[in-house]
Amino acid sequence: MTVERERLLAPLQAVIGVVERRQTMPVLANVLLAVSDGRLSITATDLEVELVATTDVTIQQAGDITVPAGSFSISCVRYPRSPLSR
């Protein structure tokens, strides 16, 4: 997947507010990154509210993964202003 940093930050910041740091279920501190058909969907939930935001990306292979929301957000903000690729 390749995406401009700003195109990733906007949807990430739109959903990260629902993520709570101290959860009884650790997976709820994560966001779901789902890539398919040239779209990245970022999903966050606290089991009462679910937020989903999308952006266009260039993909090599479709897939899903959860990542710690706080760490991922900080990493994206600190990443240089160039396309993110993974």
Buried (B, 14 or more C-beta within 10 A) or exposed (E): BEBBBEBBBEBBBBBBEBBEEEEEEEEBBBBBBBBEEEEBBBBBBBEEEEBBBEBEBEBEEEEEEBBBBBEBBEEBEEEEEEBBEE
